[in-house]
Every structure is written in C-alpha cells, then in structure tokens.
Amino acid sequence: MNKLSTLGSATLLCIASLTIMVGSIVAPGMISISVQLGVADNAILLITLPALGAVIFSPIAGKLIDKYGAYPSVIIGMFLYGLVGVGAIFL
C-alpha cells in the first residue's frame, strides 16, 4: 500500500467528517435559511437530505473502490453528495 501524504491525510479527514460538519455548521441558521428558501415547514430536510445521500450510497462505496479505485470513487461520491444536497432546493 502506498503511503498517504500529509495533504492526502488532511483531505481524507475532511471528506470523512463532511456529513457531520455540514449539519453542525448549517443547524444554527436553519430557521432563517428555511424561511428564505420558503421551506419553513420542512427545514429539517435541509440537513437530512445530504446525510441521507451518504447513507444511501455508502453500501456501494466498497464495490466502487474495488472496481474503479479510491480516487475515482471519491470524485463520484462527492458529486453524488453534492447532487443530493442540492435536492433541498426542490423541496
């Protein structure tokens, strides 16, 4: 196995904590964000949708890594995470 550089380690740590950090950063302003987006009744979904995307796609992550490698799998995963996160706009 190749040794991971310091930058690679920091990147991996940031990606691993993304789901939790998004919720903790957005939660304090959730009421004002949901009012501005016009989804005050479904404000909790603004945090839930990105986390739900990570939960739904996590079972296939190992298969993607085995088949395509780690780097392409991270790129695909980050794209899908962003796509599900943008789904909050369509509430």
C-alpha positions in Angstrom: 0.0 0.0 0.0 1.3 3.5 -0.9 2.0 5.9 1.9 -0.5 8.8 2.0 1.0 12.3 2.0 0.1 14.8 4.7 -2.2 16.7 2.3 -3.9 13.4 1.3 -4.4 12.6 5.0 -6.0 16.0 5.6 -8.2 15.6 2.6 -9.4 12.2 3.7 -10.1 13.5 7.2 -12.2 16.4 5.7 -14.1 14.1 3.5 -14.8 11.7 6.3 -16.2 14.4 8.5 -18.2 16.1 5.8 -21.7 14.8 6.7 -21.4 15.7 10.4 -19.8 19.1 9.8 -22.4 20.2 7.3 -25.1 19.5 9.9 -23.3 21.3 12.7 -22.5 24.3 10.5 -25.9 24.8 9.0 -28.1 23.9 12.1 -27.7 27.2 13.9 -29.0 29.2 11.0 -31.6 26.6 9.9 -34.7 28.8 10.7 -33.6 31.8 8.8 -32.3 29.6 5.9 -35.6 27.7 5.6 -37.6 30.9 5.7 -35.5 32.5 2.9 -35.9 29.3 0.8 -39.6 29.2 1.5 -39.5 25.7 3.1 -40.0 26.6 6.7 -42.3 23.6 7.2 -39.6 21.2 6.0 -36.5 22.8 7.5 -35.1 19.6 8.9 -34.8 18.1 5.4 -32.1 20.7 4.6 -29.8 18.8 6.9 -31.3 15.4 6.4 -31.0 15.2 2.6 -27.2 15.4 2.3 -26.8 12.9 5.2 -29.4 10.6 3.6 -27.4 10.7 0.4 -24.3 9.5 2.2 -26.3 6.7 3.9 -27.9 5.5 0.7 -24.7 5.4 -1.3 -22.4 4.1 1.4 -23.2 0.4 0.9 -21.9 0.5 -2.7 -18.8 2.6 -1.8 -16.6 -0.5 -1.2 -17.6 -2.0 -4.5 -16.8 1.2 -6.3 -13.4 1.4 -4.7 -12.6 -2.2 -5.6 -13.8 -1.8 -9.2 -12.5 1.8 -10.0 -10.0 2.7 -7.3 -10.1 5.1 -4.5 -9.6 8.4 -6.3 -12.4 8.0 -8.9 -14.7 6.7 -6.2 -14.1 9.8 -4.1 -14.9 12.0 -7.1 -18.1 10.1 -7.9 -19.1 10.1 -4.2 -18.5 13.9 -3.8 -20.5 14.5 -7.0 -23.4 12.4 -5.7 -23.2 14.0 -2.3 -23.5 17.5 -3.9 -26.3 16.3 -6.1 -28.4 15.0 -3.2 -27.5 18.2 -1.2 -28.8 20.4 -4.0 -32.1 18.4 -3.7 -33.0 20.6 -0.9 -33.7 23.4 -3.4 -36.5 21.4 -4.8 -38.4 21.0 -1.6 
